[in-house]
Amino acid sequence: MSHTTLFQPYALGPLTLANRIVMAPLTRNRADAGLVPSALAATYYAQRASAGLIISEATQVSAQAQGYQDTPGLYTQDQIKGWRNVTDAVHAQGGRIFVQLWHVGRISHVDLQPGGAAPVSASAIRAQTKTFVHNGFVEVSEPRALNIDELPGIVNDFRQAAANAMAAGFDGVEIHGANGYLLEQFIKDGANQRTDAYGGTIENRARLLLEVTAAVAAEIGADRTGVRISPVSPANAISISDPQPQYDYIVDQLNTLGIVYLHVVEGATGGPRDVAPFDFVGLRRRFKGTYLANNGYDLDLAAAHLADGKADLFAFGRAFISNPDLVERFKTGAPLAALNPATLYGGGANGYIDYPTLRDARAL
């Protein structure tokens, strides 16, 4: 099978990507004091700038939005400056980078919340999952339901973070509406038992995601705004009774907003692609912009789906951690380096910026 087209340039809104291979967002828990990206982060992302597009690790839009230890934010001036060092480093290597903006909602712990407050969610339903705090994994805390008059503030947090992203030099923004975090907690009825304008119907449960997307697109341009969704993923112990009509509606509304791409986790995040019935091909046909496919892709599957018109761009996650030159390895058919799972979360340079490239290996 020919892989040639994967390595050809691709027009994404106002940007020209060097290829169709995307570095997926990957939480690494290495932010400095003040949740500022470290100098190591600039090196880490610059090493991987041969990706057609880098999507940064998930980055909280406010102090309340944090759910894991040492994850970076984008709501203070120091954080903006820290991210500017990252984007400058990526651009110096010819790369393109979007920031993924998130609010974790109920996937948090009181020790990470301002004043030790309860995490927030669509409804006061505790997730049966864990988060990373105090250098280990612990059960998440009981959340409280957001009041309806708090929701405009959540929308504004995303809007302001998107403006901050432009000040930090990012090429665009991805809104994290997947993997069981706040926006998906509103979308999926397993976490949303509200009876107001943000609960119950398909339209109501999609409302917060669409309000956030509209605000971000108005702030920075729809041609620099992407959205990530995971229609059937059970990540972070979330469920939905009937995903197809819910996500068909969401995509129709995102089309109206004119966003530049839709990033879709096809199946269970980091797990089987066939975890539940869902027509991803139909969703791809329904969306008018760029379709970015994620989950379980290798080079052959990406090439096959590109040839069949099932996606435009393809996200690779953990392979990029241990292979900073993943694109070159794909091009040349070189073997991929193995990942060290012990260094995924937290720590310093080890397992972060010291994975060798092919050229490094040849120099030894």
Backbone hydrogen bonds, N-H to C=O, Kabsch-Sander energy under -0.5 kcal/mol:
donor,donor_aa,acceptor,acceptor_aa,energy
6,L,3,H,-1.3
7,F,3,H,-0.5
7,F,4,T,-1.7
8,Q,5,T,-1.5
10,Y,17,L,-2.1
12,L,10,Y,-0.7
12,L,15,L,-2.5
13,G,11,A,-0.6
15,L,12,L,-2.5
17,L,10,Y,-3.5
17,L,15,L,-0.6
20,R,6,L,-2.8
22,V,20,R,-0.6
22,V,314,F,-3.0
23,M,53,L,-2.8
24,A,22,V,-0.7
24,A,316,F,-2.2
31,A,70,D,-2.3
32,D,36,V,-3.2
35,L,32,D,-1.5
36,V,32,D,-0.6
36,V,33,A,-0.6
42,A,38,S,-1.0
43,T,39,A,-1.5
44,Y,40,L,-2.9
45,Y,41,A,-2.6
46,A,42,A,-2.0
47,Q,43,T,-2.3
48,R,44,Y,-0.6
48,R,45,Y,-1.0
49,A,46,A,-1.5
51,A,48,R,-1.7
52,G,21,I,-2.2
53,L,21,I,-1.0
54,I,96,R,-2.4
55,I,23,M,-2.2
56,S,54,I,-0.6
56,S,98,F,-2.8
59,T,100,Q,-2.4
60,Q,72,P,-1.9
61,V,102,W,-1.5
66,Q,63,A,-1.2
69,Q,132,F,-3.1
71,T,68,Y,-0.9
73,G,35,L,-2.1
74,L,60,Q,-1.5
80,I,76,T,-2.1
81,K,77,Q,-2.4
82,G,78,D,-2.3
83,W,79,Q,-2.5
84,R,80,I,-2.1
85,N,81,K,-1.5
86,V,82,G,-1.1
87,T,83,W,-2.8
88,D,84,R,-2.5
89,A,85,N,-1.6
90,V,86,V,-2.3
91,H,87,T,-2.8
92,A,88,D,-2.1
93,Q,89,A,-0.8
93,Q,90,V,-0.9
94,G,91,H,-1.8
95,G,90,V,-2.4
98,F,54,I,-2.8
99,V,172,G,-1.8
100,Q,57,E,-0.5
101,L,99,V,-0.6
101,L,174,E,-3.1
102,W,59,T,-2.1
104,V,65,A,-2.0
107,I,104,V,-1.7
108,S,106,R,-2.0
112,L,109,H,-2.4
113,Q,109,H,-0.7
113,Q,110,V,-0.8
116,G,113,Q,-2.4
117,A,114,P,-1.3
121,S,144,R,-1.8
123,S,191,A,-0.6
125,I,123,S,-2.2
126,R,124,A,-0.5
129,T,127,A,-1.8
131,T,138,V,-2.8
133,V,131,T,-0.7
133,V,136,G,-2.9
136,G,133,V,-1.1
138,V,131,T,-2.7
140,V,129,T,-1.9
141,S,108,S,-2.4
144,R,119,P,-2.4
146,L,121,S,-2.6
150,E,147,N,-1.9
151,L,147,N,-0.6
151,L,148,I,-0.8
153,G,150,E,-0.6
154,I,150,E,-1.3
155,V,151,L,-2.3
156,N,152,P,-2.3
157,D,153,G,-2.0
158,F,154,I,-1.8
159,R,155,V,-2.2
160,Q,156,N,-3.0
161,A,157,D,-2.2
162,A,158,F,-2.2
163,A,159,R,-2.1
164,N,160,Q,-2.6
165,A,161,A,-2.1
166,M,162,A,-1.6
167,A,163,A,-1.8
168,A,164,N,-1.7
169,G,166,M,-1.2
170,F,165,A,-2.4
171,D,97,I,-2.9
172,G,97,I,-0.6
173,V,224,R,-2.6
174,E,99,V,-3.2
175,I,226,G,-2.7
176,H,101,L,-2.7
176,H,174,E,-0.5
177,G,175,I,-1.1
177,G,228,R,-1.6
181,Y,178,A,-1.6
182,L,103,H,-1.9
184,E,181,Y,-0.8
185,Q,181,Y,-2.2
186,F,182,L,-1.3
187,I,183,L,-1.4
188,K,184,E,-2.7
190,G,239,S,-2.0
191,A,188,K,-1.9
192,N,188,K,-0.9
193,Q,191,A,-0.6
199,G,196,D,-1.6
201,T,199,G,-1.3
205,R,201,T,-2.5
206,A,202,I,-1.4
207,R,203,E,-0.6
207,R,204,N,-0.9
210,L,206,A,-2.2
211,E,207,R,-2.6
212,V,208,L,-2.6
213,T,209,L,-2.6
214,A,210,L,-2.5
215,A,211,E,-2.1
216,V,212,V,-2.6
217,A,213,T,-2.8
218,A,214,A,-2.1
219,E,215,A,-1.5
220,I,216,V,-2.6
221,G,217,A,-2.0
224,R,221,G,-1.7
225,T,222,A,-1.5
226,G,173,V,-3.0
227,V,261,Y,-1.5
228,R,175,I,-2.8
229,I,263,H,-2.7
230,S,177,G,-0.5
233,S,230,S,-0.6
237,A,234,P,-1.2
238,I,234,P,-0.7
246,Q,242,D,-0.9
247,Y,243,P,-2.6
248,D,244,Q,-2.5
249,Y,245,P,-1.9
250,I,246,Q,-1.9
251,V,247,Y,-2.5
252,D,248,D,-2.1
253,Q,249,Y,-2.2
254,L,250,I,-2.5
255,N,251,V,-2.3
256,T,252,D,-1.4
257,L,253,Q,-1.5
258,G,254,L,-1.2
258,G,255,N,-0.5
259,I,254,L,-1.2
260,V,222,A,-1.3
260,V,225,T,-1.9
261,Y,225,T,-0.9
262,L,290,T,-2.5
263,H,227,V,-3.3
264,V,262,L,-0.7
264,V,292,L,-2.7
265,V,229,I,-2.5
265,V,263,H,-0.5
266,E,264,V,-0.9
266,E,294,N,-2.6
267,G,265,V,-1.0
268,A,272,P,-2.8
271,G,268,A,-3.2
275,V,272,P,-0.8
280,F,278,F,-1.3
283,L,279,D,-1.7
284,R,280,F,-2.5
285,R,281,V,-2.2
286,R,282,G,-1.8
287,F,283,L,-1.7
290,T,260,V,-2.0
292,L,262,L,-3.1
292,L,290,T,-0.6
293,A,291,Y,-0.6
293,A,313,L,-2.7
294,N,264,V,-1.8
295,N,315,A,-0.5
302,A,298,D,-2.4
303,A,299,L,-2.4
304,A,300,D,-2.4
305,H,301,L,-2.5
306,L,302,A,-2.3
307,A,303,A,-2.3
308,D,304,A,-1.7
309,G,306,L,-1.3
310,K,305,H,-2.9
311,A,305,H,-0.8
312,D,291,Y,-2.7
313,L,291,Y,-1.9
314,F,20,R,-2.4
315,A,293,A,-2.9
316,F,22,V,-2.7
320,F,317,G,-1.9
321,I,317,G,-0.7
321,I,318,R,-0.8
322,S,318,R,-1.3
323,N,319,A,-0.8
326,L,323,N,-1.6
329,R,325,D,-2.3
330,F,326,L,-2.6
331,K,327,V,-2.5
332,T,328,E,-2.4
333,G,329,R,-1.3
334,A,329,R,-1.3
343,T,340,N,-1.6
344,L,341,P,-1.3
346,G,28,R,-2.6
346,G,344,L,-0.5
352,Y,349,A,-2.5
353,I,349,A,-2.0
354,D,349,A,-0.8
361,A,357,T,-2.3
362,R,358,L,-2.2
363,A,359,R,-1.3
364,L,360,D,-0.7
364,L,361,A,-0.8
